[in-house]
């Protein structure tokens, strides 16, 4: 019986996913309907200051936040 050695990259991915989820939750609480825009601003700021890791993080947050999904948000084109 062989034991599988945990892959350190798997742990890093899980930690990053948790950090993104926490950032998305916080952005939704703080910025509400503007959470996606706030994440975009943070990503652009990091990109302009050449903070690649932070840029990538905020880009993930931007892609994860759903537009107009915060409390009290109204979709601009109701179906």
Number of C-alpha atoms within 10 A of each C-alpha: 3 4 5 6 6 8 8 8 9 10 11 11 11 11 12 14 15 12 14 20 16 13 20 23 16 13 22 21 13 13 14 19 21 18 25 24 15 19 25 19 15 18 24 17 15 19 17 11 11 11 13 13 12 17 21 14 19 26 20 20 27 24 13 15 22 14 17 17 16 20 10 9 12 12 11 7 5 5 4
